[in-house]
């Protein structure tokens, strides 16, 4: 197994050294991503092989001189550490981890309070993206009367891709407990908002037959500029085979709204296809960390206690104010670690080891 990985890495290195390869930007990026992905694996394999040789030598010396016994123990501990790291590196990769994200936040039951909470979530994700150096684009948004969001759709992109690998754990029902601004008696209310996270699909990922689309145009509603409310610039696209409906009205141009709606539609179709595939193999692929299921409550934001709780992994912290300001790293890392631990446990059950050819 390791010989194959080393050979592939050497071949990638040879191809990337060829100037003609870089004439094709798409091919060069694909090869570069794979080369970067294999780099840490190859480093760990080479360390493991080197330690195996050192251990064999130390054992031979220890057979004649007992003072080398401690050296054997030290080297074996180092080998165990490298072997554990290699096991994690060889875990099955999510094929979408290098993709960017389209994230939707929808107010749930609870009227204005739910819309205000949805607005808090939107701002949290925008600030988190800013902290990461990612680019964001609001594709569509429907504001509420008090400044929240009934519905908002955001594209999140990184220069090298990969926003999916962090944000995919955000999907689900997010619950808030606080005294609403509309509450005169000071009572704590509970409301919720739904978050749906989808890998952004390229045109090569999803093929859409124009004959499968019904496109309606209508006049935009809500606050806007001079032309937003006076022309039929809003676009609603219905994908007839699946019944998926996407609407966009943020842009002044009907063409721009159509392009944004098609981006969202492609992402939804890719997510639906993958959800169907995962459901078909649920017995084998079930994970402790659910990623894109809006039907389950995943997190609670308790304002009176300044507490954030993620119910999937038992995470709890008392820095809700910081989290809402975009400090999501510790929370997301807990979900990443739980997902990796689950995959590692499954790999060990399946008999995946660290000894190669």
N, C-alpha and C positions, 0 to 999 in steps of 0.2 A: 504493500500500500504506500509506504513512504517513498520507495524508489519511483513510483509513478508520479507522485507529487513533485519530487526533486527534478524529474525529467521534464515535467510540464513547466516548472518554474524556469529551468534553463532554456527551454524553447521560447517562452515568453520574453526572456531577457534578450535572446538572439533576435527575435522579431522586432522588438522595440528599438534595437540598435540599428535597424535598417531604415534609412531615411525615407525610402519609398512608402513604408507603412504609414508614415505621418501625413502623406498626401491625402489619405482617407481619414478625415477627422473622426468619424463615427467608429471605424475599426480601431483606430489608435486609442480612443477613449475606452472601448470595450476591453482591449488588451491591457491597458493601463490599470483599469479597475481590478481585473483578475490578478495582475501582477502584485498590486498593492494588497489584495486580499490574501494572497498566498505567502507574502513576505514574512509575517509573524509565525506562520505555520512552519515554513522552511527553517527559520531561525531556531524554533523549538526542536525540530527534528534533528538539526545539526548538533544542538547542545546535548540532546539525548544520546546521540551516537557517540559524541565525544566523551560524555560521562560513562557510557557503557565501557568504552576502551580504558578509561582511567580506573574504573572499578575493577576490571579484570586484572590490570597491572598491579593495583594495590593489594588485591587478594593474593596474587602470586607472591608479592613481597611479604605479606603478613604470614604466609605459610612458613617462611624462614625466619621472620623477625616480628614478634608480637607487638612491637611498638607501632607497626603500621595498621593495627586493628582499628584504632580510632579514625584513621584516614578513610578506611573502608566505610565506617558508619557515617562520617560526614558526607562522603560522596554519594552514598545511597540516599541520604536525606535530600541532597540537592537533586538527585534523579527523580525522586518522588514528587518534588515541587514542580519540576519541568514537565513530568508526565501528566500531572494534574492540569497544568496550564494547557498542554497539548490536547487533552481530552476536551476542554472547553472550546478550543479553537476548531476542533474537528466536529463539533456538534452541527446538526443540520441547520443551514442558513435559511432564513426567510427570503425567498426570491425577490421580495419587494423592498428589502431593507435599503437598497440604494436609490429608491424612488422618492420623489417629493410627495406632498400631501395636499389633499383638499379636505378641509375640516368644516363641518356644519354644526352650528349651535342653534337649537330650537327651544323656545320657551314651552313649558308644559302647562299643566293645570296650575292655577294660582294667579291668573290675571296679570296685573301690572307688576306684582312682586316677582313672579316667575320671569317676566321679560327683563326686569332690572337685574336679576341674577344672571340671566343669559348674557346681558351686557357686561357684567363683571367677568364672566368666563371668557368672553371675546377679548376683553382688555388683558386678561391674564395670559392668554395665548399669544397675543400680539407683543406683550412685554417679554415673555419667555423667548420668543423668536428673536427679538431685538438683542437680548442678552447673548444669544447664540451666534449673532451675526448673520441670521437668515433674512431673506427678503419675504415680505408678505404683501398680498394683494386682496382687497375685499372684492370678491366677484359679484356678490349680491347681498343686500341687507334690507330688511323691513323693520323700521324703527317703531317703538311704541310711543304713546303720548308723553310718558315721563322720561324719555331718553334711553330706555332699554332697547332690547331687540326681540321682536317676535321670531325672527329667523335671520341668520347671517351665515354666509358661506365665504370662506377665506382660503386662498392658495398660499402654501408655505413652502418656500424653496431655499435650498442651500447651493452654493456654487458647485460643490462636488456631489450634490444629491444627498440622500440619506435621512431626510427629516422623518420619513416613515419609521425608521428604526427606533426613534424616541417617542414619537407622538401616537403610534398605533395603540398604545395602552390607554389612551384617553377616552376611547369609545364607551358609551354607556349612559346610564341615568345618574346625574349629579344632583345631590339633594342639599338644600340649604336650610339652616335653622337660625332665624334671627327675628328681630322686631322690624317689621316692614315700615318704610317711611309713611305708608298710608294708614298705619295702625295708631289710633289715638289713645288706646288703653295700655300701651306698653307690653302687650302680650307677644310671646314668641310664636312665630308661625313657621310651618314647614312647607316648602314648595320645591319644585325640581325643574331641571332643564335637561334636554337630551343632547348628547354630543355624538356625532357620527364622523369617523375618520376613515378616509379612503386613500389608497395610493393613487397619485395622479397618473392616468393612463395616457400613453402616447398613441398616436394613430395606428402604429404597428401592433399595439397590444389589443386593440378593439376595433373591429371593422363594423362600421355602421352603414347599412343600406339606406340611401336617401328615401327609397320607397317605403321604408318602415317608419318614417317620421311624419307627424302632423305638426305643422308650425303655425301658430296663431300669433297675431300681433295685436296689441291693445295699448291704451294710454296709461302711462305710469301713474302711480298714486303715491301720496306721501310727499315729504319735503323734497325740493329739487331746484335746479337752476331755471333759467328762462325758458328752455325748450323741453325740459323733462316732462312737464305736465300738459304740454300743448300739442304734442305729436304722438303718433302711434309707434313709439320706439321700443316699448316693452315687448319681450318675446317669450312665448310659452311653447316648449317642444314636448310632444308626447311620443314616446317610443312604443309603437303599437304592439309589437310582439310581447313586451313585458309589462306594459301599462305604466312604466316609469314616466313621471312628469317633472320637468325642470322649467323654472321661470327665472328670468333675469330682467331687471329694469334699472340697474344702477347707471349704465352708460347712456349718453345722449343719443348715440347712434344705434339704429336697429341692427346694423351689421355687427357692431361690437357686442351687443347683447346676445346675438345669435351665437357668436364665437365663444363667449363665456358660457352660455348654456350648453353648448356642445362639449366643452371641457368638463363640465360637471357631469353631463350625461355619460361620457366615456368612463369617468371614474366610478360612477354608480354601476354601470354595466360590468366593469371589471370586478368590482367588489361583490356584485351579485353572483357572477360566475364562480369566483373563488369561494364564496360562502357555500354555494351548492356543492362544489368539489370537496370542501372541508366536511360538510354534512354527510357526504357519501362515505367518507373515511373517518367518521367521528370516533369510532371505537379505537382507532390507532393513533389519532392525532389529538385527542382531547388533552387540553393543557390546564394547569391550575390558573393561569392568567388568560382570561377571555379578552379579546382585543377589539372586536367591532360589533358587539351585541348591545343594541340600545335598550333591550327589554329588561336588563338587570341593573339594579342600583349598584354603582361601583364605588361611590365616594360621598362623604358627608362633610359639609363646610359649616361648622358650628361657630357662629360669631360671638355669642356670650362667653364662650370658653376660649376663643381664639384657636380652636382646634380643627385640624384637618385629619380625616380618617379614611383610609382606603380599605374597603371591606374584603377585597380579594386576597390581600396578603397580610392583613392585620397591621398595616402601617398606621402609626398615630404620632402626630407632632403638634406642638402648641405654637406654631408660627404662621397661622392662617394669613395674617396681614402680609407677611413676606411672600407667601405662596401666591396670593392674589396680585402681588406686584411682579410676578414672573419668576420667582425663585422656586422652580420646580425640579431642580436637578436631583435632590436627595429622594424625593417622592418617586420620580420616574426611575431612578437607579434601583430602588427597592423592587419595582415591578420587573425591570430587566433581569435582576438577579434571581427573582423567583421563577421567571420564565426559563432562564438558563439552568437553574437547579432541577426544574421539572424535566427539561430535555435530557440533562445528564442522567437523571434517575431512569428515564425510559431507555437511554442508550445502554446503561449498565445492565438493565433487565434483558435487553436484546443481545447482550454479549459483546458490545463494542469495547475494545481494549486499547492499549497504547503500544502494543508490540507489533511492529511492522516487519517488512522483509529486510 
